[in-house]
Amino acid sequence: MQGMTKRERQVTDLQQIREILDRAKVLHLGLAVDNEPYVVPMNYGYTMEGEKLTLYLHSAVKGRKLDMIHANPNVFFELDCDRMPFEGEKPCQYGLVYSSVMGRGTAHIVEDVEEKKKAMSILMKTQTGKDFSFEDRLVSIVCVIRIDVQEYTAKHRPLPEKMR
């Protein structure tokens, strides 16, 4: 994992990182081609083996997002949860409580039917907490994207002590 400026906010405990990944539900996927950035919110699933994070997304089988991934598979992602604004006595004391995970990786379009079924099951487990299985026919009508995450950081900004 890469370091950050506000180290006191960094989350390094893998269980806490998994909890953020479980609560967030929406991932913002950042893509760029020919100096044109594009960010799209998406539902996701994940696996975490030790510190190795893999993300799974699904989409229609055609569209701008897939065109951009084919042109440049390098992606950035951000997801957050536990958002709660707070006020202060002065404008610079206002802020937001949150937990987040962000990082970069390489996107791959999953072609293998068995991997697609597994990825969709992982995605549904992350989103609903329930186990689902998928038939070949169901996964044939969606695109599954796997992001092999190269680096990520997690962060938590708590409510300031004097406001608790």
Backbone as CSV, one residue per row, in Angstrom:
resi,resn,N_x,N_y,N_z,CA_x,CA_y,CA_z,C_x,C_y,C_z
1,MET,0.841,-1.185,0.000,0.000,0.000,0.000,0.882,1.242,0.000
2,GLN,0.430,2.237,-0.679,1.162,3.497,-0.791,0.832,4.390,0.404
3,GLY,1.789,5.239,0.816,1.573,6.161,1.925,0.704,7.346,1.528
4,MET,0.408,8.192,2.495,-0.415,9.368,2.231,0.059,10.527,3.090
5,THR,-0.407,11.720,2.748,0.005,12.934,3.442,-0.476,12.940,4.895
6,LYS,-1.753,12.713,5.122,-2.325,12.728,6.480,-2.255,11.313,7.061
7,ARG,-1.057,10.925,7.469,-0.826,9.551,7.922,-1.703,9.159,9.120
8,GLU,-2.095,10.118,9.922,-2.943,9.791,11.073,-4.318,9.283,10.636
9,ARG,-4.687,9.521,9.394,-5.970,9.049,8.870,-5.848,7.729,8.120
10,GLN,-4.637,7.275,7.857,-4.434,6.065,7.071,-4.929,4.840,7.814
11,VAL,-5.625,3.971,7.088,-6.087,2.689,7.622,-5.192,1.610,7.018
12,THR,-4.523,0.847,7.855,-3.656,-0.217,7.364,-4.139,-1.599,7.793
13,ASP,-5.021,-1.666,8.770,-5.559,-2.935,9.237,-6.429,-3.549,8.138
14,LEU,-6.082,-4.736,7.684,-6.791,-5.359,6.561,-8.263,-5.633,6.869
15,GLN,-8.583,-5.957,8.110,-9.989,-6.177,8.464,-10.784,-4.875,8.340
16,GLN,-10.210,-3.759,8.768,-10.896,-2.466,8.627,-11.053,-2.097,7.152
17,ILE,-10.071,-2.414,6.335,-10.168,-2.141,4.894,-11.290,-2.983,4.291
18,ARG,-11.375,-4.256,4.669,-12.477,-5.110,4.186,-13.836,-4.539,4.604
19,GLU,-13.920,-4.010,5.810,-15.186,-3.431,6.285,-15.584,-2.224,5.442
20,ILE,-14.624,-1.392,5.069,-14.922,-0.251,4.180,-15.409,-0.772,2.837
21,LEU,-14.708,-1.764,2.284,-15.100,-2.353,1.000,-16.502,-2.962,1.071
22,ASP,-16.870,-3.524,2.199,-18.198,-4.116,2.363,-19.295,-3.054,2.463
23,ARG,-18.987,-1.920,3.073,-20.013,-0.889,3.303,-20.209,0.071,2.129
24,ALA,-19.209,0.298,1.331,-19.260,1.399,0.358,-20.307,1.212,-0.740
25,LYS,-20.385,0.081,-1.402,-21.373,-0.289,-2.430,-21.188,0.367,-3.799
26,VAL,-20.647,1.590,-3.890,-20.463,2.245,-5.194,-19.001,2.623,-5.361
27,LEU,-18.439,2.219,-6.481,-17.060,2.518,-6.829,-17.078,3.539,-7.961
28,HIS,-16.225,4.539,-7.879,-16.079,5.522,-8.956,-14.857,5.117,-9.759
29,LEU,-15.085,4.733,-11.006,-14.028,4.232,-11.882,-13.534,5.362,-12.768
30,GLY,-12.237,5.647,-12.687,-11.625,6.695,-13.488,-10.856,6.102,-14.656
31,LEU,-11.170,6.598,-15.850,-10.540,6.157,-17.091,-10.014,7.380,-17.825
32,ALA,-9.058,7.175,-18.719,-8.567,8.295,-19.531,-8.018,7.765,-20.853
33,VAL,-8.380,8.449,-21.926,-7.856,8.146,-23.257,-7.638,9.468,-23.976
34,ASP,-6.481,9.603,-24.605,-6.162,10.810,-25.385,-6.435,12.087,-24.599
35,ASN,-5.979,12.111,-23.357,-6.108,13.289,-22.506,-7.563,13.628,-22.165
36,GLU,-8.471,12.654,-22.325,-9.880,12.847,-21.987,-10.230,11.967,-20.790
37,PRO,-10.420,12.573,-19.607,-10.785,11.775,-18.432,-12.285,11.452,-18.431
38,TYR,-12.628,10.360,-17.767,-14.021,9.912,-17.670,-14.148,9.164,-16.349
39,VAL,-15.153,9.497,-15.559,-15.400,8.816,-14.288,-16.839,8.328,-14.290
40,VAL,-17.026,7.076,-13.887,-18.368,6.500,-13.878,-18.579,5.741,-12.560
41,PRO,-19.734,5.957,-11.903,-20.030,5.196,-10.684,-20.538,3.801,-11.046
42,MET,-20.086,2.794,-10.301,-20.466,1.411,-10.596,-20.588,0.600,-9.311
43,ASN,-21.454,-0.407,-9.333,-21.477,-1.404,-8.272,-20.264,-2.300,-8.487
44,TYR,-19.809,-2.943,-7.439,-18.595,-3.749,-7.547,-18.657,-4.936,-6.596
45,GLY,-17.748,-5.846,-6.832,-17.464,-6.937,-5.913,-15.961,-6.966,-5.735
46,TYR,-15.509,-7.661,-4.713,-14.057,-7.712,-4.489,-13.649,-9.021,-3.849
47,THR,-12.381,-9.348,-4.024,-11.735,-10.390,-3.241,-10.464,-9.775,-2.684
48,MET,-10.074,-10.283,-1.527,-8.852,-9.797,-0.902,-8.127,-10.998,-0.327
49,GLU,-6.967,-11.291,-0.904,-6.134,-12.390,-0.427,-4.881,-11.766,0.152
50,GLY,-4.798,-11.737,1.486,-3.739,-10.973,2.133,-3.971,-9.510,1.803
51,GLU,-2.950,-8.835,1.277,-3.101,-7.430,0.870,-3.516,-7.296,-0.592
52,LYS,-3.586,-8.416,-1.330,-3.904,-8.369,-2.760,-5.405,-8.173,-2.967
53,LEU,-5.757,-7.039,-3.567,-7.147,-6.667,-3.815,-7.463,-6.836,-5.299
54,THR,-8.571,-7.508,-5.581,-9.082,-7.647,-6.943,-10.519,-7.157,-6.935
55,LEU,-10.873,-6.324,-7.901,-12.224,-5.772,-8.005,-12.920,-6.334,-9.240
56,TYR,-14.237,-6.487,-9.144,-15.046,-6.966,-10.269,-16.191,-5.996,-10.502
57,LEU,-16.409,-5.660,-11.760,-17.489,-4.770,-12.174,-18.268,-5.461,-13.287
58,HIS,-19.480,-5.001,-13.523,-20.214,-5.526,-14.675,-20.839,-4.362,-15.415
59,SER,-21.076,-4.584,-16.700,-21.658,-3.514,-17.513,-22.329,-4.115,-18.732
60,ALA,-22.898,-3.235,-19.538,-23.407,-3.650,-20.840,-22.216,-4.110,-21.675
61,VAL,-22.489,-4.809,-22.760,-21.403,-5.353,-23.577,-20.822,-4.337,-24.564
62,LYS,-21.423,-3.155,-24.653,-20.911,-2.091,-25.511,-21.007,-0.775,-24.761
63,GLY,-20.164,0.191,-25.155,-20.280,1.517,-24.580,-18.948,2.204,-24.408
64,ARG,-19.031,3.460,-24.016,-17.859,4.322,-23.863,-16.834,3.750,-22.892
65,LYS,-17.302,3.254,-21.754,-16.408,2.718,-20.731,-15.551,1.589,-21.311
66,LEU,-16.176,0.670,-22.024,-15.430,-0.454,-22.597,-14.494,-0.001,-23.710
67,ASP,-14.943,0.944,-24.524,-14.061,1.492,-25.563,-12.809,2.090,-24.931
68,MET,-12.994,2.799,-23.819,-11.854,3.429,-23.146,-10.932,2.383,-22.510
69,ILE,-11.504,1.341,-21.924,-10.681,0.282,-21.329,-9.851,-0.424,-22.404
70,HIS,-10.456,-0.672,-23.565,-9.708,-1.303,-24.659,-8.549,-0.411,-25.108
71,ALA,-8.766,0.894,-25.126,-7.724,1.831,-25.562,-6.652,2.047,-24.498
72,ASN,-7.060,2.018,-23.217,-6.118,2.243,-22.120,-6.649,1.514,-20.883
73,PRO,-6.105,0.348,-20.563,-6.624,-0.436,-19.437,-6.189,0.060,-18.059
74,ASN,-5.362,1.099,-17.992,-4.941,1.644,-16.701,-6.078,2.459,-16.102
75,VAL,-6.476,2.118,-14.894,-7.633,2.755,-14.266,-7.278,3.255,-12.874
76,PHE,-8.116,4.144,-12.366,-8.060,4.603,-10.993,-9.449,4.409,-10.420
77,PHE,-9.537,4.092,-9.146,-10.852,3.906,-8.524,-10.877,4.573,-7.156
78,GLU,-12.091,4.900,-6.737,-12.334,5.473,-5.410,-13.674,4.971,-4.949
79,LEU,-13.756,4.614,-3.686,-15.037,4.278,-3.068,-15.015,4.801,-1.649
80,ASP,-16.182,5.199,-1.151,-16.228,5.754,0.198,-17.550,5.427,0.855
81,CYS,-17.568,5.579,2.173,-18.773,5.317,2.958,-18.696,6.112,4.256
82,ASP,-19.706,5.985,5.086,-19.752,6.610,6.412,-19.658,8.133,6.344
83,ARG,-20.175,8.721,5.269,-20.082,10.181,5.101,-21.034,10.898,6.050
84,MET,-20.493,11.902,6.754,-21.303,12.718,7.647,-20.649,14.096,7.757
85,PRO,-21.309,15.135,7.218,-20.728,16.473,7.351,-20.787,16.952,8.796
86,PHE,-19.834,17.797,9.153,-19.872,18.416,10.479,-19.531,19.897,10.344
87,GLU,-19.977,20.659,11.332,-19.784,22.115,11.330,-18.752,22.513,12.369
88,GLY,-18.202,23.691,12.181,-17.261,24.236,13.142,-17.614,25.680,13.444
89,GLU,-16.850,26.294,14.313,-17.085,27.701,14.638,-16.617,28.617,13.513
90,LYS,-15.602,28.185,12.775,-15.050,28.958,11.667,-15.200,28.145,10.382
91,PRO,-15.230,28.800,9.232,-15.390,28.061,7.973,-14.374,26.936,7.779
92,CYS,-13.125,27.142,8.158,-12.105,26.111,7.940,-12.233,24.940,8.910
93,GLN,-13.175,25.013,9.856,-13.388,23.917,10.790,-14.530,22.995,10.353
94,TYR,-15.194,23.329,9.249,-16.215,22.446,8.687,-15.510,21.284,8.008
95,GLY,-16.174,20.176,7.896,-15.540,19.045,7.240,-16.494,17.891,7.036
96,LEU,-15.919,16.738,6.766,-16.694,15.544,6.456,-16.025,14.335,7.099
97,VAL,-16.805,13.580,7.868,-16.370,12.281,8.367,-16.529,11.301,7.205
98,TYR,-15.574,10.409,6.986,-15.687,9.415,5.918,-14.664,8.307,6.103
99,SER,-14.888,7.235,5.375,-13.908,6.159,5.210,-13.807,5.920,3.712
100,SER,-12.603,5.646,3.209,-12.447,5.471,1.760,-11.317,4.512,1.436
101,VAL,-11.403,3.987,0.228,-10.322,3.204,-0.376,-10.168,3.738,-1.786
102,MET,-8.920,3.995,-2.192,-8.676,4.414,-3.562,-7.366,3.831,-4.039
103,GLY,-7.256,3.672,-5.350,-6.035,3.087,-5.875,-6.047,2.992,-7.381
104,ARG,-5.043,2.301,-7.887,-4.932,2.155,-9.338,-4.685,0.696,-9.678
105,GLY,-5.034,0.369,-10.923,-4.844,-1.002,-11.372,-5.024,-1.107,-12.865
106,THR,-5.106,-2.348,-13.319,-5.284,-2.638,-14.737,-6.603,-3.371,-14.918
107,ALA,-7.428,-2.873,-15.843,-8.731,-3.473,-16.121,-8.589,-4.525,-17.217
108,HIS,-9.267,-5.640,-17.012,-9.281,-6.731,-17.990,-10.724,-7.121,-18.249
109,ILE,-11.089,-7.285,-19.504,-12.415,-7.785,-19.854,-12.362,-9.300,-19.701
110,VAL,-13.234,-9.839,-18.871,-13.247,-11.276,-18.596,-14.035,-11.981,-19.704
111,GLU,-13.394,-12.923,-20.371,-14.027,-13.685,-21.457,-14.438,-15.082,-21.006
112,ASP,-13.676,-15.674,-20.090,-13.929,-17.033,-19.637,-15.265,-17.106,-18.889
113,VAL,-16.135,-17.987,-19.316,-17.485,-18.092,-18.748,-17.447,-18.437,-17.263
114,GLU,-16.594,-19.364,-16.871,-16.522,-19.751,-15.454,-16.030,-18.588,-14.588
115,GLU,-15.047,-17.842,-15.077,-14.560,-16.678,-14.324,-15.647,-15.606,-14.237
116,LYS,-16.424,-15.441,-15.315,-17.529,-14.467,-15.286,-18.570,-14.860,-14.237
117,LYS,-18.923,-16.141,-14.190,-19.910,-16.597,-13.207,-19.399,-16.377,-11.779
118,LYS,-18.127,-16.692,-11.557,-17.534,-16.491,-10.238,-17.521,-15.002,-9.887
119,ALA,-17.134,-14.163,-10.845,-17.080,-12.711,-10.614,-18.462,-12.149,-10.287
120,MET,-19.483,-12.582,-11.002,-20.836,-12.086,-10.737,-21.320,-12.543,-9.353
121,SER,-20.951,-13.738,-8.948,-21.300,-14.211,-7.602,-20.606,-13.370,-6.541
122,ILE,-19.337,-13.040,-6.775,-18.583,-12.190,-5.846,-19.220,-10.802,-5.773
123,LEU,-19.580,-10.256,-6.922,-20.210,-8.932,-6.964,-21.525,-8.931,-6.171
124,MET,-22.362,-9.929,-6.386,-23.644,-9.986,-5.677,-23.450,-10.200,-4.178
125,LYS,-22.446,-10.973,-3.788,-22.164,-11.187,-2.360,-21.739,-9.864,-1.714
126,THR,-20.892,-9.095,-2.408,-20.457,-7.800,-1.887,-21.645,-6.846,-1.764
127,GLN,-22.501,-6.833,-2.761,-23.612,-5.884,-2.788,-24.757,-6.256,-1.849
128,THR,-25.029,-7.554,-1.692,-26.228,-7.965,-0.943,-25.940,-8.789,0.306
129,GLY,-24.727,-9.353,0.405,-24.426,-10.263,1.501,-24.981,-11.656,1.274
130,LYS,-25.607,-11.882,0.116,-26.226,-13.174,-0.196,-25.428,-13.898,-1.271
131,ASP,-25.554,-15.234,-1.259,-24.903,-16.066,-2.267,-25.838,-16.280,-3.447
132,PHE,-25.317,-16.085,-4.651,-26.061,-16.322,-5.882,-25.193,-17.159,-6.810
133,SER,-25.840,-17.913,-7.677,-25.103,-18.617,-8.727,-25.686,-18.167,-10.063
134,PHE,-24.881,-18.269,-11.084,-25.266,-17.767,-12.406,-25.104,-18.856,-13.457
135,GLU,-26.056,-18.896,-14.384,-25.985,-19.819,-15.513,-25.210,-19.159,-16.644
136,ASP,-24.692,-19.983,-17.538,-23.938,-19.483,-18.690,-24.733,-18.423,-19.456
137,ARG,-26.022,-18.686,-19.657,-26.865,-17.775,-20.429,-26.910,-16.378,-19.810
138,LEU,-26.983,-16.308,-18.484,-27.067,-15.012,-17.804,-25.784,-14.210,-17.953
139,VAL,-24.641,-14.859,-17.838,-23.389,-14.111,-17.941,-23.022,-13.797,-19.385
140,SER,-23.675,-14.442,-20.342,-23.367,-14.170,-21.755,-23.890,-12.809,-22.205
141,ILE,-24.808,-12.222,-21.457,-25.399,-10.937,-21.881,-24.827,-9.736,-21.129
142,VAL,-23.807,-9.970,-20.294,-23.152,-8.866,-19.587,-21.650,-8.922,-19.826
143,CYS,-21.024,-7.793,-19.637,-19.569,-7.715,-19.671,-19.085,-7.690,-18.231
144,VAL,-18.062,-8.457,-17.936,-17.457,-8.456,-16.608,-16.043,-7.888,-16.745
145,ILE,-15.745,-6.956,-15.863,-14.437,-6.304,-15.851,-13.743,-6.682,-14.551
146,ARG,-12.512,-7.166,-14.666,-11.699,-7.468,-13.487,-10.610,-6.411,-13.388
147,ILE,-10.462,-5.824,-12.232,-9.377,-4.869,-12.009,-8.354,-5.530,-11.103
148,ASP,-7.173,-5.739,-11.660,-6.049,-6.230,-10.872,-5.407,-4.988,-10.243
149,VAL,-5.624,-4.818,-8.958,-5.195,-3.613,-8.252,-3.688,-3.697,-7.980
150,GLN,-2.968,-2.656,-8.402,-1.525,-2.609,-8.166,-1.179,-1.902,-6.860
151,GLU,-1.934,-0.863,-6.522,-1.705,-0.193,-5.237,-2.991,0.495,-4.804
152,TYR,-3.139,0.600,-3.501,-4.319,1.257,-2.946,-3.981,1.798,-1.565
153,THR,-4.789,2.738,-1.131,-4.709,3.256,0.225,-6.120,3.300,0.796
154,ALA,-6.201,3.236,2.097,-7.481,3.359,2.789,-7.325,4.466,3.822
155,LYS,-8.439,5.139,4.064,-8.388,6.312,4.937,-9.688,6.413,5.737
156,HIS,-9.566,6.937,6.943,-10.747,7.217,7.772,-10.545,8.579,8.426
157,ARG,-11.504,9.443,8.221,-11.492,10.728,8.915,-12.604,10.714,9.952
158,PRO,-12.239,10.663,11.220,-13.260,10.627,12.273,-13.783,12.028,12.584
159,LEU,-14.817,12.055,13.375,-15.336,13.316,13.892,-14.270,13.914,14.807
160,PRO,-13.971,15.214,14.669,-12.963,15.819,15.544,-13.306,15.611,17.022
161,GLU,-12.287,15.397,17.807,-12.431,15.097,19.233,-13.355,16.078,19.956
162,LYS,-13.199,17.363,19.704,-14.001,18.366,20.423,-15.476,18.352,20.017
163,MET,-15.847,17.594,18.984,-17.237,17.544,18.537,-17.935,16.270,19.003
164,ARG,-17.196,15.378,19.649,-17.805,14.094,20.087,-18.546,14.256,21.376
